[in-house]
Amino acid sequence: MHLNPVNAALAVQLGLCLISTVAAEQQVFAPDENSLETPAQTTKERIAIIGAGAGGSSAAYYLQKYSNYSYAITVYDKNDYIGGRTTTVNVHDDARWPVELGASIFVKQNLNLVAAVQEFGLEIRTAELGRVRKMDNVTISDSIGIWNGKSFVYEAQSDSSWLNMGKLLWKYGMSPIKARSLAKKTVAKFLNYYSSVYFPFKDLTTATQDSGLTELTGETTLKYFTKYGISKLFTNHIVQAATRVNYAQNVHQLHALEATVCLAADEGLNVEGGNWKIFDNMLKASGADLQLSTAVSEIVAAGDEGKFLVLAGDSSEEFDQVIIASPYHQTGIKGLELPIKKVPYMTLHVTLVASTKRLSPAYFGLADGAFVPTMVLTTMPETGAAHSPPLFNSVSIVRYIPELNQYVYKIFSPSKMQPAFLQLLFEQGAEFPWVYEKVWNPYPRMDTIEEFQDWKVHEDGIWYLNGMEQFISTMETSSLAGANVAALIVGSANKTALSVP
Ligand SMILES: Cc1cc2nc3c(=O)[nH]c(=O)nc-3n(C[C@H](O)[C@H](O)[C@H](O)COP(=O)(O)OP(=O)(O)OC[C@H]3O[C@@H](n4cnc5c(N)ncnc54)[C@H](O)[C@@H]3O)c2cc1C
């Protein structure tokens, strides 16, 4: 038996959640060269997409897929790269050593992403979570520890899953099994979002009610898990370690759907060279006119034919429809008043450091020379404990560079990692020849929610994808939002019979 919460904890450290699709039903499509090049291009319906991340790229890709290239699409992004929150940075500025700076992991059941990977012939790396990992030809025995600021409340060697299983059951009773079962049932319900049961769903609120998932989005993780007989100890240790690394949020506040899907994760995947390549290829396949380094500043109504003027950079263009594929209140877009609810986003500091040294046993209260887990997740101290909470959400090795004998660590934290703190966190005498810091607004605050943002935010054709993030915030769900809105647009134009993605 494969008992997953340990693996899940490993998996979630890498930021993955299991969201499956029924991609087997996806129709294969290839650009219709004629429709890309014909003079008819100018007479095609024009759609502007704002944002070249997972959502915007998927919207462009599926719009053309479902309509056999019926649209003239322009994709704007204020960044000079494709991918948005899915992007890499090169260690020591060396293209041989890219590491994910944002979304790092998806799973094989994320079949929207997996189908795209296959279609575009991208190479996948498998981090076989819960096993000894080979990194750059060096075998690193993965291990995991959950740190509460004073001591490890849980530790596991990941190369011995049966031992881990015994350990989990010994410490947490039946809770791991109950949690796993809840996760499986939840994923099964979610699968319907991809099938003809719901797809394309006109609004997320109704689909969530009909699927029974409002019970989870409407409840905090702690309350929901307690209701289903999962011990507080297990929820506070294993589940919370997962929610903190994945969403920088604790179980008393984050809704239960987000936590539950994380526990269904098995094996982490990423694209060799960077997950952004999926979205780069989607955009290429869509034949969209890509305008990078071009911030959209305003959307206004154009004339009385229900069209829109999109002001971007120094120019403005007219479009029939507009898809906003970025958290709206972070875009700075002005003009039309759109009924998009303001949602608070978390702040997350991602610090990447290269060093020949590993984490310090002394910092973690261990004896000199003791082994510190390669992946340290965190939880909060027990109520009433005298010590402070951890200063970081997670720290783990993401790469080893044999040529330099350097480990690359990734640290997630709510505030900046000060140099003096890094000296304490790592073995004595540690030097950091390469440090990279990035502050993200990575995901929304996942408060309990029962009513979701509508897709359509202007009756003449302005659509908004990122309400999806309050349901589940991942590359896959952004892609699903893009596919869903594409299907709604194409379906309403009655262009073709739709099949599910
Ligand atoms: C550190 C971190 C770790 C994560 N880990 C994972 C993980 O392991 N697995 C996973 O699935 N997800 C993970 N996520 C979440 C995942 O990255 C997001 O859910 C997903 O990428 C969102 O895609 P999106 O297209 O909706 O938004 P974004 O990727 O944010 O794309 C929006 C784009 O819109 C552009 N834009 C904004 N305003 C304007 C404007 N005015 N004009 C033009 N362009 C504009 C932005 O530049 C951006 O490129 C992680 C996120 C972070 C930050």
The ligand as a MOL file (V3000), in Angstrom:
LIG
                    3D

  0  0  0     0  0            999 V3000
M  V30 BEGIN CTAB
M  V30 COUNTS 53 58 0 0 0
M  V30 BEGIN ATOM
M  V30 1 C 6.6450 30.8080 -5.4180 0
M  V30 2 C 5.4530 30.1490 -6.0500 0
M  V30 3 C 5.3430 28.7780 -6.0240 0
M  V30 4 C 4.2630 28.1580 -6.6580 0
M  V30 5 N 4.2330 26.7890 -6.7190 0
M  V30 6 C 3.3510 26.1900 -7.5360 0
M  V30 7 C 3.5040 24.8150 -7.8860 0
M  V30 8 O 4.4670 24.1530 -7.4950 0
M  V30 9 N 2.5680 24.2550 -8.6970 0
M  V30 10 C 1.5250 24.9910 -9.2140 0
M  V30 11 O 0.7330 24.4340 -9.9810 0
M  V30 12 N 1.3630 26.3060 -8.9030 0
M  V30 13 C 2.2690 26.9210 -8.1040 0
M  V30 14 N 2.1810 28.2680 -7.8720 0
M  V30 15 C 0.9790 28.9950 -8.3070 0
M  V30 16 C 1.0160 29.2480 -9.8170 0
M  V30 17 O 2.2040 29.8940 -10.1770 0
M  V30 18 C -0.1520 30.1340 -10.2340 0
M  V30 19 O -1.3510 29.6160 -9.7320 0
M  V30 20 C -0.2950 30.2300 -11.7460 0
M  V30 21 O 0.9510 30.3180 -12.3650 0
M  V30 22 C -1.1330 31.4440 -12.0870 0
M  V30 23 O -1.1480 31.6350 -13.4900 0
M  V30 24 P -1.9710 32.8610 -14.1010 0
M  V30 25 O -1.7570 32.8100 -15.5520 0
M  V30 26 O -3.3550 32.8000 -13.5950 0
M  V30 27 O -1.3090 34.1600 -13.4800 0
M  V30 28 P 0.1700 34.7220 -13.6700 0
M  V30 29 O 1.1380 33.6230 -13.8470 0
M  V30 30 O 0.3930 35.6650 -12.5530 0
M  V30 31 O 0.1040 35.5290 -15.0530 0
M  V30 32 C -0.4680 36.7960 -15.1540 0
M  V30 33 C 0.3460 37.6200 -16.1350 0
M  V30 34 O -0.3400 38.8580 -16.3450 0
M  V30 35 C 0.6370 39.8540 -16.5250 0
M  V30 36 N 0.0450 41.1750 -16.2700 0
M  V30 37 C -0.3890 41.6850 -15.0960 0
M  V30 38 N -0.8590 42.9260 -15.2710 0
M  V30 39 C -0.7370 43.2210 -16.5850 0
M  V30 40 C -1.0440 44.3620 -17.3880 0
M  V30 41 N -1.6060 45.4710 -16.8600 0
M  V30 42 N -0.7720 44.3160 -18.7050 0
M  V30 43 C -0.1920 43.2040 -19.2590 0
M  V30 44 N 0.1170 42.1080 -18.5450 0
M  V30 45 C -0.1510 42.1140 -17.2220 0
M  V30 46 C 1.7180 39.4970 -15.5400 0
M  V30 47 O 2.9630 40.0890 -15.9190 0
M  V30 48 C 1.7370 37.9700 -15.6340 0
M  V30 49 O 2.7070 37.5060 -16.5360 0
M  V30 50 C 3.2540 28.9200 -7.2600 0
M  V30 51 C 3.3620 30.3270 -7.2830 0
M  V30 52 C 4.4720 30.9230 -6.7200 0
M  V30 53 C 4.6540 32.4080 -6.8500 0
M  V30 END ATOM
M  V30 BEGIN BOND
M  V30 1 1 1 2
M  V30 2 1 2 3
M  V30 3 2 2 52
M  V30 4 2 3 4
M  V30 5 1 4 5
M  V30 6 1 4 50
M  V30 7 2 5 6
M  V30 8 1 6 7
M  V30 9 1 6 13
M  V30 10 2 7 8
M  V30 11 1 7 9
M  V30 12 1 9 10
M  V30 13 2 10 11
M  V30 14 1 10 12
M  V30 15 2 12 13
M  V30 16 1 13 14
M  V30 17 1 14 15
M  V30 18 1 14 50
M  V30 19 1 15 16
M  V30 20 1 16 17
M  V30 21 1 16 18
M  V30 22 1 18 19
M  V30 23 1 18 20
M  V30 24 1 20 21
M  V30 25 1 20 22
M  V30 26 1 22 23
M  V30 27 1 23 24
M  V30 28 2 24 25
M  V30 29 1 24 26
M  V30 30 1 24 27
M  V30 31 1 27 28
M  V30 32 2 28 29
M  V30 33 1 28 30
M  V30 34 1 28 31
M  V30 35 1 31 32
M  V30 36 1 32 33
M  V30 37 1 33 34
M  V30 38 1 33 48
M  V30 39 1 34 35
M  V30 40 1 35 36
M  V30 41 1 35 46
M  V30 42 1 36 37
M  V30 43 1 36 45
M  V30 44 2 37 38
M  V30 45 1 38 39
M  V30 46 1 39 40
M  V30 47 2 39 45
M  V30 48 1 40 41
M  V30 49 2 40 42
M  V30 50 1 42 43
M  V30 51 2 43 44
M  V30 52 1 44 45
M  V30 53 1 46 47
M  V30 54 1 46 48
M  V30 55 1 48 49
M  V30 56 2 50 51
M  V30 57 1 51 52
M  V30 58 1 52 53
M  V30 END BOND
M  V30 END CTAB
M  END
